[in-house]
């Protein structure tokens, strides 16, 4: 995205680390005003404090929130718009991964995973969608995963939650087009983040987080519905599903 003549406002959830943090830095460096949210207030404050804008650069502002708390999400959206202005872009990135498999199948793992990955997104959408539809403009990008393309081992709850987000975004994109609200879904492969650092299994085509953020921002600035990277890994995962 090029530098803005009129500063636009982005709200990013799950922004205390990983892709969310790297994307927040990149957007702010390109002139955006960026409101960053996550549960960790200390990390958000450090992120905002240590951001050094260049000439014409934007700014970072910490707005801690637990996305699983609907009332808290509603309050933080109202606070952001009261203090910074209208949210032009919502990047809904907050997510969690709890490793599971058939041998230790537990419904509680699904409840915890869906509470963050699905209902956390739904809580944010309930607040921002009506505003964007009313003013006939805005952009929403929901971070899913290539794990949502097909069932993968150790990813019973996580993969199915990400598949739910893809399906939801497909429906939302079709409906929101008439309201001039752009809806996109982001499907990363393996990206080196604190979340993937916990994995003890091979992660093909593991991407650097800054490279992933660059691809994400390029996708946000495009008209494509699905933003995926690395493209070869995404293609192979889809191809396996097809056959």
Backbone torsions as a table, in degrees:
resi	resn	phi	psi	omega
1	UNK	NA	137.2	-179.5
2	UNK	-82.1	165.6	179.0
3	UNK	-62.1	140.3	-173.9
4	UNK	-89.9	138.1	171.1
5	UNK	-77.2	-40.4	172.9
6	UNK	-107.7	118.9	-176.0
7	UNK	-61.3	125.5	176.5
8	UNK	-98.4	156.8	-176.1
9	UNK	-112.2	126.0	175.1
10	UNK	-113.4	140.1	173.3
11	UNK	-115.1	124.1	-177.8
12	UNK	-122.1	123.4	174.5
13	UNK	-94.4	160.7	-176.3
14	UNK	62.1	38.8	-169.9
15	UNK	-100.6	8.7	-177.2
16	UNK	-82.9	-11.5	180.0
17	UNK	-163.6	175.5	172.1
18	UNK	62.7	-145.4	-176.8
19	UNK	-61.8	-38.1	-179.2
20	UNK	-61.1	-46.9	179.7
21	UNK	-64.9	-47.0	-177.9
22	UNK	-63.1	-38.0	178.8
23	UNK	-70.0	-38.7	177.7
24	UNK	-60.0	-45.3	178.5
25	UNK	-61.1	-43.4	-176.7
26	UNK	-66.5	-43.9	179.4
27	UNK	-65.0	-43.4	180.0
28	UNK	-62.7	-38.7	178.9
29	UNK	-65.3	-22.8	-179.0
30	UNK	-97.0	9.2	171.6
31	UNK	109.0	-1.3	-179.7
32	UNK	-80.1	148.2	163.0
33	UNK	-85.6	124.3	-173.1
34	UNK	-122.6	121.6	172.7
35	UNK	-95.4	120.7	-176.9
36	UNK	-107.6	134.1	-178.1
37	UNK	-128.9	147.6	174.3
38	UNK	-175.4	177.3	178.2
39	UNK	-76.5	-29.4	-174.2
40	UNK	-83.1	98.3	-179.1
41	UNK	-65.0	-39.7	-178.5
42	UNK	-60.3	-45.8	-179.2
43	UNK	-65.5	-39.1	179.1
44	UNK	-66.2	-43.4	179.6
45	UNK	-63.4	-39.7	178.5
46	UNK	-65.5	-41.4	178.2
47	UNK	-60.2	-47.9	-179.1
48	UNK	-66.8	-40.5	-177.2
49	UNK	-67.0	-38.1	-174.6
50	UNK	-87.9	-4.4	179.1
51	UNK	-75.0	124.8	-178.4
52	UNK	-112.8	100.7	-177.6
53	UNK	-68.6	143.1	172.9
54	UNK	-88.6	178.2	179.8
55	UNK	-56.7	126.9	179.9
56	UNK	80.1	1.6	-178.7
57	UNK	-75.9	169.2	-178.7
58	UNK	-93.6	-145.6	-176.1
59	UNK	-152.4	159.3	178.1
60	UNK	-118.8	137.1	-177.1
61	UNK	-135.4	130.9	-175.4
62	UNK	-86.6	127.8	175.8
63	UNK	-136.4	80.6	-177.2
64	UNK	-62.8	141.6	178.1
65	UNK	-163.8	149.1	171.7
66	UNK	-96.2	112.7	-173.8
67	UNK	-66.7	-13.6	179.4
68	UNK	-83.1	-3.5	179.3
69	UNK	-104.5	101.2	-174.9
70	UNK	-56.3	-42.2	-178.3
71	UNK	-67.3	-39.6	178.9
72	UNK	-65.1	-39.3	178.2
73	UNK	-64.3	-44.2	179.6
74	UNK	-60.6	-43.0	-179.3
75	UNK	-66.3	-39.1	-176.8
76	UNK	-71.9	-34.5	176.3
77	UNK	-64.0	-44.1	178.8
78	UNK	-64.0	-38.4	179.8
79	UNK	-67.4	-42.8	178.7
80	UNK	-59.7	-48.1	-176.0
81	UNK	-71.6	-29.1	176.9
82	UNK	-71.8	-34.1	-174.8
83	UNK	-96.0	-31.5	-173.9
84	UNK	-115.6	-24.5	-178.0
85	UNK	119.8	-173.0	-176.2
86	UNK	-68.8	135.9	176.8
87	UNK	-76.7	113.7	178.5
88	UNK	-86.0	-34.5	-178.0
89	UNK	-133.2	128.6	173.4
90	UNK	-115.3	115.9	175.9
91	UNK	-104.9	103.9	-173.8
92	UNK	-93.8	97.2	-166.9
93	UNK	-115.6	-12.0	-176.6
94	UNK	-60.0	133.5	-179.7
95	UNK	-163.8	165.8	178.3
96	UNK	-140.8	158.0	177.3
97	UNK	-133.1	120.5	175.2
98	UNK	-117.1	112.0	-176.5
99	UNK	-64.1	132.4	178.6
100	UNK	-147.3	164.6	178.0
101	UNK	-156.7	174.0	-174.5
102	UNK	-57.7	-38.2	-175.2
103	UNK	-67.4	-23.4	179.2
104	UNK	-125.8	36.5	-177.1
105	UNK	-60.2	126.1	178.4
106	UNK	-139.1	132.7	177.5
107	UNK	-62.1	-31.3	-178.2
108	UNK	-62.5	-33.8	176.9
109	UNK	-62.4	-40.4	177.3
110	UNK	-65.7	-43.5	-179.1
111	UNK	-60.6	-46.2	-179.2
112	UNK	-65.6	-40.8	-178.6
113	UNK	-68.5	-47.3	-178.6
114	UNK	-68.2	-30.5	-179.9
115	UNK	-60.4	-38.7	178.9
116	UNK	-87.2	-54.8	-169.3
117	UNK	-71.0	-33.5	-176.7
118	UNK	-106.9	-56.0	-176.7
119	UNK	-72.2	-28.0	174.3
120	UNK	-61.8	-40.9	176.1
121	UNK	-67.7	-44.1	-178.9
122	UNK	-62.1	-38.0	178.2
123	UNK	-60.8	-41.6	179.0
124	UNK	-69.5	-42.6	-179.1
125	UNK	-62.1	-37.7	-179.9
126	UNK	-59.9	-29.6	-178.4
127	UNK	-85.9	-40.5	-171.3
128	UNK	-94.3	-28.2	-177.9
129	UNK	-60.6	-49.5	-179.2
130	UNK	-58.2	-36.9	-179.9
131	UNK	-65.7	-44.7	-178.9
132	UNK	-68.6	-40.5	178.4
133	UNK	-63.9	-40.3	-179.0
134	UNK	-64.1	-37.0	-178.4
135	UNK	-96.4	4.0	176.7
136	UNK	57.4	51.5	178.3
137	UNK	177.2	149.0	178.2
138	UNK	144.7	169.6	-177.9
139	UNK	-139.5	132.8	178.5
140	UNK	-126.9	128.8	175.1
141	UNK	-125.5	123.8	-178.0
142	UNK	-107.4	127.6	-178.9
143	UNK	-87.0	112.4	174.6
144	UNK	-104.5	-131.9	-178.6
145	UNK	-172.3	155.7	172.7
146	UNK	-64.2	-18.2	175.7
147	UNK	-63.6	-16.4	177.9
148	UNK	-82.9	-6.8	-178.7
149	UNK	-74.4	-36.5	-178.6
150	UNK	-159.1	163.6	-180.0
151	UNK	-69.5	130.7	-179.9
152	UNK	-125.6	149.5	178.0
153	UNK	-59.0	150.1	178.3
154	UNK	63.7	18.2	-174.1
155	UNK	-141.3	41.1	-176.4
156	UNK	-64.3	-53.9	-179.1
157	UNK	-76.0	-47.0	-176.6
158	UNK	-61.7	-51.0	-177.4
159	UNK	-61.3	-41.8	-179.1
160	UNK	-69.4	-33.3	177.2
161	UNK	-66.6	-37.9	179.8
162	UNK	-72.9	-33.0	174.7
163	UNK	-63.9	-37.5	178.1
164	UNK	-62.5	-39.7	179.8
165	UNK	-66.1	-41.0	178.8
166	UNK	-61.1	-47.6	-179.9
167	UNK	-60.6	-44.7	179.7
168	UNK	-61.4	-44.2	-178.4
169	UNK	-66.2	-35.5	176.7
170	UNK	-59.9	-44.0	179.6
171	UNK	-69.4	-42.9	-179.7
172	UNK	-63.4	-41.1	-178.8
173	UNK	-60.6	-41.2	179.8
174	UNK	-65.5	-41.3	-177.4
175	UNK	-76.2	-36.9	-173.4
176	UNK	-80.2	-14.3	-179.6
177	UNK	-58.2	-39.3	-179.8
178	UNK	-66.1	-22.4	-179.9
179	UNK	-97.4	6.1	179.4
180	UNK	61.8	33.7	174.0
181	UNK	-109.0	120.3	-178.2
182	UNK	-85.8	125.0	178.5
183	UNK	-115.7	129.8	178.9
184	UNK	-130.3	156.4	174.1
185	UNK	-121.4	136.1	-177.9
186	UNK	-108.3	124.0	-177.4
187	UNK	-124.0	83.6	178.6
188	UNK	-75.6	154.6	166.6
189	UNK	-86.2	-144.3	179.1
190	UNK	-77.6	124.3	178.2
191	UNK	-124.4	137.0	-177.4
192	UNK	-72.4	104.5	-179.7
193	UNK	-139.9	170.5	175.9
194	UNK	-56.8	-27.9	179.4
195	UNK	-69.9	-46.7	-178.9
196	UNK	-77.7	-19.3	177.3
197	UNK	-61.3	-21.3	-179.9
198	UNK	-80.1	-15.2	-176.5
199	UNK	-71.3	138.9	178.2
200	UNK	-116.5	28.6	178.2
201	UNK	-128.1	161.3	-178.4
202	UNK	-60.4	139.1	178.7
203	UNK	-123.3	93.6	-175.6
204	UNK	-60.5	139.8	174.3
205	UNK	57.0	38.9	179.4
206	UNK	-57.3	126.9	-177.0
207	UNK	-99.8	147.8	169.0
208	UNK	-68.5	142.5	-173.6
209	UNK	-64.7	-34.4	179.2
210	UNK	-69.7	-36.6	175.3
211	UNK	-64.7	-39.5	178.3
212	UNK	-64.2	-42.0	179.3
213	UNK	-63.2	-38.4	178.2
214	UNK	-62.7	-44.0	178.4
215	UNK	-64.0	-38.6	-179.6
216	UNK	-64.1	-46.8	-179.0
217	UNK	-64.7	-38.5	175.3
218	UNK	-59.2	-42.0	178.7
219	UNK	-66.1	-39.3	178.4
220	UNK	-60.9	-31.6	-177.9
221	UNK	-88.0	7.3	179.9
222	UNK	-109.5	177.3	177.3
223	UNK	-100.1	7.6	-179.1
224	UNK	-74.4	145.7	179.4
225	UNK	-76.5	-46.8	-175.8
226	UNK	-102.9	126.2	176.8
227	UNK	-108.4	115.1	-177.1
228	UNK	-136.0	147.5	-179.8
229	UNK	-163.2	148.3	-12.8
230	UNK	-67.4	142.6	-170.3
231	UNK	-62.8	-35.9	-177.1
232	UNK	-66.1	-42.4	178.7
233	UNK	-65.1	-41.0	178.5
234	UNK	-62.9	-42.4	179.9
235	UNK	-63.2	-44.5	-178.6
236	UNK	-64.4	-37.8	179.3
237	UNK	-66.0	-42.1	177.3
238	UNK	-65.9	-40.3	-177.5
239	UNK	-62.5	-42.1	177.6
240	UNK	-59.4	-37.1	177.0
241	UNK	-66.1	-39.7	-178.7
242	UNK	-64.2	-37.0	-175.9
243	UNK	-89.6	NA	NA
